């Protein structure tokens, strides 16, 4: 005898679906950048962009810091749903973008 979730005709059946997803939180501290390149003096307006598991976070326009040695002092937290299968997570990618 093996228990089954199948029901006889006319009977109700109950199926339990267990989620293998967990909510995890990715934290990144963005402190500063040093010696960023610029084409003309005084034109560097750096912003950052962080991507992980199909989610992207960008610093808002208008909040950029001018100069080649910006100080951000930000903590970014990105919630994500991951499989509970023990596989390593994909890498996070951070870019510093010069916002003209």
Secondary structure, 3 states (H helix, E strand, C coil): CCCCCCCCCCCCCCCCCCCCEEEEEEEEEEEECCCCCCCCCCCCEEEEEEEECCEEEECCCCCCEECCCCEEEEEEEEEEEEECCCCCCCCCEEEEEECC
